[in-house]
Amino acid sequence: MYDVIVVGARCAGSPTAMLLARRGHRVLVLDRASFPSDTVSTHYIHQSGLTRLRDWGLLGELAATNAPAIRRANFAYRDIELSGFADPVDGIDTGYAPRRAVLDEILVNAARRAGAEVVEGFGVSDLVFSEGRVVGVRGRERGGPEREFRAHIVIGADGCRSIVAKRTRAEPYKVVPATGVNYYAYHSGLDWALEHRVGFNEIWCGGWPTNDGLTVLAVICGKSRFKEFRQDVEANFQATFDEIHPELGAQLRDQGKREGDFVAMPHADNYYRHPWGPGWALVGDAGYHKDPYPGFGITDAFMHSEILVERLHQALSGERPMDSALAEYHKLRDETSASNYEFTTKLSAFGELSPRLRAVFGAIRRSPEWTTKLFGLFAGGVEHHEIFSRQAVERLYDDTGVPPHERVYG
């Protein structure tokens, strides 16, 4: 009998298991994959996510891999361009975009070192219920007999297609339909900062350095263009860079060499799922997913794992009832993610900015200080109200000399 079973061992599951095991709980982690192995990902870890790795004692291990530190970003939304980087967040002055085979192995090994039992190559096929409560899981290792494990609580950290969410009928809410499809590939021969550029006509392109001297290059096209795009992915991939930023397009054509196949990343809808019930909880993309455009997935998985673990520990150690603990996790998860969720779903549509956002972004690009603050919003060191509240916008307009007739508040 385990205290906790975690289904899924990647960037939500392994931290959850590690932190619970460090608190002295008996934890079992199950994943159908074997590690190290890749998975579809945006790769990027924002500074606020890296503070978690540091606090867990794992940042040095990540830095010791050959994933380069990222300290400069170029951001564009149509004709508005910004360059810079965030101020340090709790002492962290860089971002990283490691290959998932590298990052996930670090996390899985950390869970093992903490005392969690990890079973790789195990596919969970169903949950075990007793009197309406989840009490365990069943499944099998590849080619092996069906096995059953039991625990006080089962955590679904198994992504958008979560078997835990499916079998518990976790209710989605605040759903915003996906608007795009992402293709990415690894390229050698390029020396780019973090590039993040929205063009006209429902397209985006980006790039960021990763392990082994490679750069992840990615494009997003609107769903209305997907059928056309997939007819010739390579030509349309190049054409997207050419259209949005001709200089980057030329560098890609003349200097870049694709290393491996393109990876398709159809976007799941943006959603929250009700993240708990009798004997179960959800964390990571299993319970909360948004468009990959701003690259918050890994960072949010780390942050929400910490929130969940603190409440689970209180319940498992008898300090408070489990229902109360999980209800608080639900509340905190939603409160801490609400602004980013709204911001992401607005910008990821790649449409014309609202008059207010256009005015705000236009003013920000006049000021290096405010540009740094905007990058801090993505990095996790600046709150939305520090930029977008009425009072903050008034200060922005005053600081950058926006004339009264150009000021938009509503």
C-alpha positions as CSV (number, residue, x, y, z in Angstrom):
1,M,0.0,0.0,0.0
2,Y,1.5,3.3,-1.1
3,D,0.7,6.8,0.2
4,V,0.6,8.2,-3.3
5,I,0.7,6.8,-6.8
6,V,1.8,9.3,-9.5
7,V,0.8,8.5,-13.1
8,G,3.3,10.2,-15.4
9,A,7.0,10.8,-14.6
10,R,7.8,13.9,-16.6
11,C,7.9,17.6,-15.6
12,A,4.8,17.5,-13.4
13,G,5.0,13.9,-12.1
14,S,8.6,13.5,-11.1
15,P,8.8,16.8,-9.1
16,T,5.5,15.8,-7.3
17,A,6.9,12.4,-6.5
18,M,10.3,13.8,-5.4
19,L,8.9,16.4,-3.1
20,L,6.5,14.0,-1.5
21,A,9.2,11.4,-1.0
22,R,11.4,14.0,0.6
23,R,8.6,14.5,3.1
24,G,8.8,10.9,4.0
25,H,5.8,9.6,2.1
26,R,5.8,6.2,0.2
27,V,5.4,7.1,-3.5
28,L,5.1,5.0,-6.6
29,V,5.6,6.6,-10.0
30,L,4.4,4.9,-13.2
31,D,5.2,5.9,-16.8
32,R,4.7,4.1,-20.1
33,A,8.0,5.7,-21.4
34,S,11.5,4.7,-20.5
35,F,14.1,7.3,-19.7
36,P,16.0,9.1,-21.1
37,S,13.4,9.7,-23.9
38,D,12.1,12.7,-25.8
39,T,8.6,14.1,-25.8
40,V,6.8,16.9,-27.7
41,S,7.6,20.1,-25.8
42,T,8.3,23.9,-26.0
43,H,11.5,23.2,-24.1
44,Y,11.7,26.6,-22.4
45,I,12.0,27.0,-18.6
46,H,11.3,30.6,-17.4
47,Q,13.3,32.1,-14.6
48,S,10.6,31.4,-12.1
49,G,10.7,27.7,-13.0
50,L,14.5,27.7,-12.7
51,T,14.1,29.0,-9.1
52,R,12.3,25.8,-8.3
53,L,15.0,23.7,-9.8
54,R,17.6,25.6,-7.7
55,D,15.6,25.2,-4.5
56,W,15.2,21.5,-5.2
57,G,19.0,21.2,-5.7
58,L,18.8,20.4,-9.4
59,L,19.7,23.6,-11.2
60,G,23.4,22.8,-11.1
61,E,22.8,19.5,-12.6
62,L,20.9,21.1,-15.5
63,A,23.5,23.8,-15.9
64,A,26.2,21.1,-16.1
65,T,24.6,19.8,-19.3
66,N,25.4,21.6,-22.5
67,A,22.1,23.5,-22.7
68,P,23.2,27.2,-23.1
69,A,22.1,29.9,-20.8
70,I,19.7,32.3,-22.6
71,R,20.0,36.0,-21.6
72,R,18.5,37.9,-24.5
73,A,15.2,37.7,-26.2
74,N,13.6,39.3,-29.3
75,F,9.9,39.6,-29.2
76,A,7.6,40.9,-31.9
77,Y,3.8,41.0,-32.3
78,R,3.2,42.0,-35.9
79,D,4.8,45.4,-36.3
80,I,5.7,45.9,-32.6
81,E,9.2,44.7,-31.8
82,L,11.0,44.5,-28.4
83,S,14.4,43.3,-27.5
84,G,15.9,42.7,-24.0
85,F,15.5,40.4,-21.1
86,A,14.0,40.3,-17.7
87,D,15.7,41.4,-14.5
88,P,16.8,38.5,-12.2
89,V,14.0,36.6,-10.6
90,D,15.0,35.6,-7.1
91,G,18.6,35.7,-8.2
92,I,18.1,33.8,-11.5
93,D,19.2,35.9,-14.5
94,T,18.9,33.3,-17.3
95,G,16.5,31.0,-19.0
96,Y,17.2,27.5,-20.3
97,A,15.6,25.4,-23.0
98,P,16.9,21.8,-22.5
99,R,16.0,18.8,-24.6
100,R,13.3,16.9,-22.7
101,A,15.4,13.7,-22.8
102,V,17.9,15.7,-20.7
103,L,15.5,17.5,-18.3
104,D,13.1,14.5,-17.7
105,E,16.0,12.2,-16.9
106,I,17.3,14.7,-14.3
107,L,13.8,14.8,-12.7
108,V,13.2,11.1,-12.8
109,N,16.5,10.4,-11.2
110,A,15.9,13.0,-8.5
111,A,12.6,11.3,-7.7
112,R,14.4,8.0,-7.3
113,R,17.2,9.5,-5.1
114,A,14.5,11.0,-2.9
115,G,13.1,7.5,-2.3
116,A,10.2,7.2,-4.8
117,E,9.8,3.9,-6.5
118,V,9.8,4.5,-10.3
119,V,8.5,1.9,-12.8
120,E,9.3,2.7,-16.4
121,G,7.5,1.1,-19.4
122,F,4.3,0.7,-17.4
123,G,1.1,1.7,-19.1
124,V,-1.8,2.5,-16.7
125,S,-5.0,1.2,-18.4
126,D,-7.6,1.9,-15.6
127,L,-8.2,3.1,-12.1
128,V,-9.4,1.0,-9.2
129,F,-12.5,2.3,-7.5
130,S,-14.1,1.3,-4.2
131,E,-17.4,2.8,-3.0
132,G,-16.9,5.7,-5.5
133,R,-13.4,6.5,-4.4
134,V,-10.2,6.0,-6.4
135,V,-8.0,3.5,-4.5
136,G,-5.4,2.5,-7.0
137,V,-4.5,1.8,-10.6
138,R,-4.1,-1.2,-12.9
139,G,-2.0,-1.7,-16.0
140,R,1.0,-3.7,-17.3
141,E,4.6,-3.4,-18.2
142,R,5.3,-4.1,-21.9
143,G,4.5,-7.8,-22.5
144,G,3.9,-8.5,-18.9
145,P,0.8,-9.5,-16.9
146,E,-1.7,-7.0,-15.6
147,R,-0.8,-5.6,-12.2
148,E,-2.7,-3.6,-9.6
149,F,-1.3,-1.1,-7.2
150,R,-3.1,0.7,-4.3
151,A,-2.6,4.0,-2.6
152,H,-4.4,6.6,-0.4
153,I,-4.4,9.0,-3.4
154,V,-3.6,8.7,-7.2
155,I,-2.1,11.8,-8.9
156,G,-2.7,12.2,-12.6
157,A,0.4,13.9,-14.1
158,D,-0.1,12.2,-17.5
159,G,-0.8,15.1,-19.8
160,C,-3.6,16.4,-21.9
161,R,-4.9,12.8,-22.6
162,S,-4.7,11.9,-19.0
163,I,-6.2,8.5,-18.2
164,V,-6.8,9.7,-14.6
165,A,-8.8,12.7,-15.9
166,K,-10.7,10.5,-18.3
167,R,-11.7,7.8,-15.8
168,T,-12.6,10.3,-13.1
169,R,-14.6,12.4,-15.6
170,A,-12.7,15.5,-14.5
171,E,-14.9,18.4,-15.6
172,P,-13.3,21.0,-18.0
173,Y,-14.1,24.7,-17.6
174,K,-13.0,28.0,-19.0
175,V,-12.3,26.2,-22.3
176,V,-10.9,28.3,-25.2
177,P,-10.6,26.4,-28.4
178,A,-7.0,25.9,-29.8
179,T,-6.2,28.2,-32.7
180,G,-2.9,26.8,-34.1
181,V,-0.7,23.9,-35.0
182,N,3.0,23.9,-34.2
183,Y,5.9,22.3,-36.2
184,Y,9.4,22.3,-34.8
185,A,12.8,20.8,-35.7
186,Y,16.4,21.0,-34.4
187,H,18.9,22.9,-36.5
188,S,22.7,23.3,-36.4
189,G,24.7,26.2,-37.7
190,L,22.8,29.0,-36.0
191,D,23.7,31.3,-33.2
192,W,20.4,33.0,-32.2
193,A,19.1,34.6,-29.1
194,L,15.5,33.7,-28.0
195,E,13.3,34.6,-31.0
196,H,9.6,35.0,-30.5
197,R,7.7,36.6,-33.4
198,V,4.1,36.9,-34.5
199,G,3.4,37.9,-38.1
200,F,0.3,38.7,-40.0
201,N,-1.9,36.0,-41.4
202,E,-2.1,33.8,-38.3
203,I,1.6,32.8,-38.3
204,W,4.4,32.8,-35.7
205,C,8.0,31.7,-35.8
206,G,10.5,31.3,-33.0
207,G,13.9,29.8,-32.1
208,W,15.9,29.2,-29.0
209,P,19.2,27.4,-28.3
210,T,19.2,23.9,-26.7
211,N,21.7,21.1,-26.1
212,D,24.4,19.9,-28.4
213,G,24.9,23.2,-30.2
214,L,21.4,22.9,-31.7
215,T,18.7,25.5,-32.0
216,V,15.0,24.6,-31.7
217,L,13.2,26.3,-34.6
218,A,9.4,26.4,-34.5
219,V,6.4,27.8,-36.4
220,I,2.8,28.0,-35.6
221,C,0.1,28.3,-38.3
222,G,-3.6,29.0,-37.7
223,K,-5.8,26.0,-38.1
224,S,-7.4,27.5,-41.2
225,R,-4.0,27.2,-42.9
226,F,-3.0,23.8,-41.6
227,K,-4.1,21.7,-44.6
228,E,-2.2,24.0,-46.9
229,F,0.9,24.0,-44.6
230,R,1.2,20.3,-44.3
231,Q,1.3,19.8,-48.1
232,D,5.0,20.9,-48.0
233,V,6.1,21.4,-44.4
234,E,9.7,22.2,-45.2
235,A,8.9,24.9,-47.8
236,N,6.2,26.4,-45.7
237,F,8.5,26.3,-42.6
238,Q,11.1,28.3,-44.4
239,A,8.5,30.6,-45.9
240,T,7.2,31.5,-42.5
241,F,10.6,32.8,-41.3
242,D,11.0,34.6,-44.6
243,E,7.7,36.4,-44.3
244,I,7.9,37.3,-40.6
245,H,11.6,38.2,-40.5
246,P,13.5,38.1,-43.8
247,E,16.9,38.3,-42.1
248,L,16.2,35.3,-39.9
249,G,14.9,33.5,-43.0
250,A,18.1,34.2,-44.9
251,Q,20.2,32.9,-42.0
252,L,18.1,29.8,-41.8
253,R,18.4,29.2,-45.6
254,D,22.2,29.9,-45.8
255,Q,23.6,28.7,-42.5
256,G,21.0,26.4,-40.8
257,K,21.0,22.6,-41.3
258,R,18.0,20.6,-40.1
259,E,19.1,17.7,-37.8
260,G,16.2,15.2,-37.8
261,D,12.6,15.3,-38.8
262,F,10.0,17.9,-38.2
263,V,7.8,17.3,-35.1
264,A,4.2,18.1,-35.4
265,M,2.5,19.5,-32.3
266,P,-1.3,19.9,-32.8
267,H,-2.5,22.2,-30.0
268,A,-5.0,20.9,-27.5
269,D,-7.7,23.3,-26.4
270,N,-6.9,25.7,-23.6
271,Y,-8.7,24.5,-20.5
272,Y,-8.8,24.0,-16.8
273,R,-10.1,20.7,-15.4
274,H,-11.5,20.2,-12.0
275,P,-8.3,18.9,-10.4
276,W,-9.4,16.6,-7.5
277,G,-12.0,14.3,-6.2
278,P,-12.3,11.3,-3.8
279,G,-8.9,9.7,-3.9
280,W,-7.4,11.5,-6.9
281,A,-5.9,14.8,-8.1
282,L,-4.5,16.2,-11.3
283,V,-1.3,18.3,-11.9
284,G,0.4,19.7,-15.0
285,D,-1.3,19.5,-18.4
286,A,-3.6,16.8,-17.0
287,G,-5.4,19.5,-15.1
288,Y,-4.5,22.8,-16.7
289,H,-3.4,23.4,-20.3
290,K,-2.8,26.5,-22.4
291,D,-1.4,27.3,-25.8
292,P,2.4,26.7,-26.0
293,Y,2.9,30.2,-27.5
294,P,4.5,31.7,-24.3
295,G,6.2,28.5,-23.2
296,F,4.8,28.4,-19.7
297,G,4.0,24.6,-19.6
298,I,7.2,23.4,-17.8
299,T,7.3,26.3,-15.4
300,D,3.7,26.0,-14.4
301,A,4.1,22.2,-13.9
302,F,6.9,22.9,-11.4
303,M,4.9,25.6,-9.6
304,H,1.7,23.7,-9.4
305,S,3.5,20.6,-8.2
306,E,4.8,22.5,-5.2
307,I,1.4,23.9,-4.4
308,L,-0.1,20.4,-4.6
309,V,2.6,18.7,-2.6
310,E,2.4,21.1,0.3
311,R,-1.4,20.5,0.7
312,L,-1.1,16.7,0.2
313,H,1.6,16.5,2.9
314,Q,-0.7,18.3,5.3
315,A,-3.5,15.8,4.6
316,L,-1.3,12.7,4.6
317,S,0.3,13.7,7.8
318,G,-3.1,14.2,9.5
319,E,-2.9,18.0,9.8
320,R,-6.1,18.6,7.9
321,P,-8.8,16.7,6.0
322,M,-7.8,15.7,2.4
323,D,-10.8,17.4,0.8
324,S,-9.9,20.7,2.5
325,A,-6.3,20.4,1.3
326,L,-7.2,19.6,-2.3
327,A,-9.8,22.3,-2.4
328,E,-7.2,24.8,-1.4
329,Y,-4.8,23.4,-4.1
330,H,-7.6,23.9,-6.6
331,K,-8.2,27.5,-5.5
332,L,-4.5,28.5,-5.5
333,R,-3.8,26.8,-8.8
334,D,-6.6,28.8,-10.5
335,E,-5.8,32.1,-8.8
336,T,-2.0,32.0,-9.6
337,S,-2.6,31.1,-13.2
338,A,-5.6,33.2,-14.1
339,S,-3.8,36.3,-15.5
340,N,-1.4,34.2,-17.5
341,Y,-4.2,32.1,-18.9
342,E,-6.2,35.2,-20.0
343,F,-3.0,36.8,-21.5
344,T,-2.1,33.6,-23.3
345,T,-5.5,33.0,-24.9
346,K,-5.7,36.5,-26.1
347,L,-2.2,36.7,-27.7
348,S,-2.2,33.1,-29.1
349,A,-5.0,33.9,-31.4
350,F,-2.5,36.0,-33.4
351,G,-5.2,38.4,-34.4
352,E,-5.2,42.2,-34.3
353,L,-4.4,43.6,-30.9
354,S,-7.1,45.4,-29.0
355,P,-6.7,49.2,-29.1
356,R,-5.7,49.1,-25.4
357,L,-3.0,46.4,-25.9
358,R,-1.7,48.1,-29.0
359,A,-1.4,51.4,-27.1
360,V,0.3,49.7,-24.1
361,F,2.8,47.7,-26.2
362,G,3.5,50.8,-28.4
363,A,4.4,52.7,-25.3
364,I,6.4,49.9,-23.8
365,R,8.7,49.8,-26.8
366,R,9.7,53.4,-26.2
367,S,11.2,52.5,-22.8
368,P,14.0,50.0,-22.0
369,E,12.8,50.0,-18.4
370,W,9.3,49.0,-19.3
371,T,10.5,46.5,-21.9
372,T,12.5,44.8,-19.2
373,K,9.4,44.8,-17.0
374,L,7.4,43.2,-19.8
375,F,10.0,40.4,-20.2
376,G,9.8,40.1,-16.4
377,L,6.1,39.3,-16.8
378,F,7.0,36.2,-18.9
379,A,9.9,35.3,-16.6
380,G,7.6,35.3,-13.6
381,G,9.1,38.2,-11.7
382,V,6.5,40.8,-12.5
383,E,2.7,40.6,-11.8
384,H,0.2,41.5,-14.5
385,H,-1.2,44.4,-12.5
386,E,2.3,46.0,-12.5
387,I,1.9,46.5,-16.2
388,F,-1.8,46.3,-17.1
389,S,-3.7,47.8,-14.2
390,R,-5.2,51.3,-14.8
391,Q,-2.6,52.8,-12.5
392,A,0.3,51.1,-14.1
393,V,-0.8,52.1,-17.6
394,E,-1.2,55.7,-16.5
395,R,2.5,55.6,-15.2
396,L,3.6,53.9,-18.4
397,Y,2.0,56.7,-20.5
398,D,3.5,59.4,-18.3
399,D,7.0,57.8,-18.3
400,T,7.0,57.4,-22.1
401,G,5.4,60.7,-23.0
402,V,2.3,59.3,-24.7
403,P,0.1,62.4,-25.6
404,P,-3.4,62.4,-24.0
405,H,-5.2,61.8,-27.3
406,E,-3.3,58.5,-27.9
407,R,-3.9,57.1,-24.4
408,V,-6.3,54.1,-24.3
409,Y,-7.4,52.6,-21.0
410,G,-10.5,50.5,-21.7
